[in-house]
Amino acid sequence: MKKNNIIKKNEKYYIFRTYSAGVWFGNIKYLKGTIAIVTNARRLWYWAGACSLSQLAVDGTKNPDECKFAVTIIDSEGVYLPQIIEVLPCTPTATKNIKSVKEWKK
């Protein structure tokens, strides 16, 4: 994925690491440079059972009950994420695994 390319509407799931907004999981609605709009967006606040985001994107989590993944924001407009510093494509296995983690709520 080249940094200057514009990517629009993609059904594949990705993990997005930002400079100041944390880590997110979702579909690309729009991505150009360091700015993304993400649909079906879920903040990955804390994960266990993966040593890195790279492993999470490939394998998912081995300890889903210990993860703190927030509610999914389902909005056609999506979530605006500035300052993207990493975009990791998720495998089908990881996508299914991450989506199955219970929403962490207080």
HELIX and SHEET records of a PDB file:
HELIX    1   1 LEU A   53  ASP A   59  1                                   7    
HELIX    2   2 PRO A   64  GLU A   66  5                                   3    
HELIX    3   3 PRO A   92  SER A  100  1                                   9    
SHEET    1   A 4 ILE A   6  LYS A   8  0                                        
SHEET    2   A 4 VAL A  23  LYS A  32 -1                                        
SHEET    3   A 4 TYR A  13  THR A  18 -1                                        
SHEET    4   A 4 ILE A  84  PRO A  89 -1                                        
SHEET    1   B 4 ILE A   6  LYS A   8  0                                        
SHEET    2   B 4 VAL A  23  LYS A  32 -1                                        
SHEET    3   B 4 ILE A  35  TYR A  46 -1                                        
SHEET    4   B 4 LYS A  68  ILE A  73 -1                                        
SHEET    1   C 4 ILE A   6  LYS A   8  0                                        
SHEET    2   C 4 VAL A  23  LYS A  32 -1                                        
SHEET    3   C 4 ILE A  35  TYR A  46 -1                                        
SHEET    4   C 4 VAL A  79  LEU A  81 -1                                        
END                                                                             
